[in-house]
């Protein structure tokens, strides 16, 4: 297996004993998150938009190689990989020794402190918040998503730190940070501004925070993260309220000649917003509990046959995503690199 030749690289190793099913379990865990895993005789590899991971058994040891264009990307890929490893083989991540192009300093390289500078409603159930930070230029052309880190009410913020191995250590109670994920709505590098829309729903920690937060409040930002705009000349795009900001962003970034269909299910029709989109795409708004459901509509929608330049992107409640995954993966045999089906929440 050849290591990807990129300008920033890191290698991690873990000695025996190793779980007998380590590679199989790791491959299954990564695939569950929607990534295409390449299997090899003694390991696996995974190509990402920002780099590559190669993992294999080398004699009695387990070795992981990460390549990317920048140190911050090596850090992001390693954090994601160790998350997969934590689930596939609990305890393994802490046994790994790392060397190479790793981040230095106290704060994670993809973390920055930001200040709330504006808050306004954009519909009955969405608030738009604007953050100010020293540098947001990496959000231009980067991933669509980021994580907001909200300190507990009434306590000064305690931010994440890097441990001696360069892995992010998050504060624990009573200083634990709430870390919801959001989609970038607008980026202004010249002014150092970053905007996002927050869906207001009862019982949500972020909803309570957003309703109470005032300008000049300090938060943390981790990113940009995953969620690259989907490829394909034809795009089937669907989701509920939680996916509306991402759907809008995808449409804004789409080429003018893209074709396809958009299906959005809302609980309140008043949350409908204007969606700039290519002329070859259509949008259908659904109201939950009235008429066909989002799943029924998506399954009935036409989708180009294999060989066409196509992509299906769906984000909604977990059970809906499981059913959609069965339809597109098993019934229509849509490969992993032609679809993104993600559970944004669990009922």
Buried (B, 14 or more C-beta within 10 A) or exposed (E): BEEBEBEBBBBBBBEEEBBEEBBEBBBBBBBEEBBEBEEEEEBBBBBBEBBBBBBBBEEEEBBBBBBBEBBBBBBBBBBBBBEBBBBBBEEBBEBBEBEBBBBEEEBBBBBBBBBBBEBEEBBEBBBBBBBBBEEBEBBEEBBBBBBBBBBBEEEEBBBBBBEEBBBBEBBEEEBEBBBBBBBBBBBBEEEBBBBBBBBBEEEBEBBBBBEEBEEEBBBBBBBBBBBBBBEBBBBBBBBBBBBBBBBBBBBEEBEEEBBBBBBBBBEEEEBBEEBEBBEBBEBBEBEBEEEBBBBEBBBEBEBBEEEEEBBBBBBBBEEBBEBBBEBBBEEBEBEEEBBBBBBBBEE
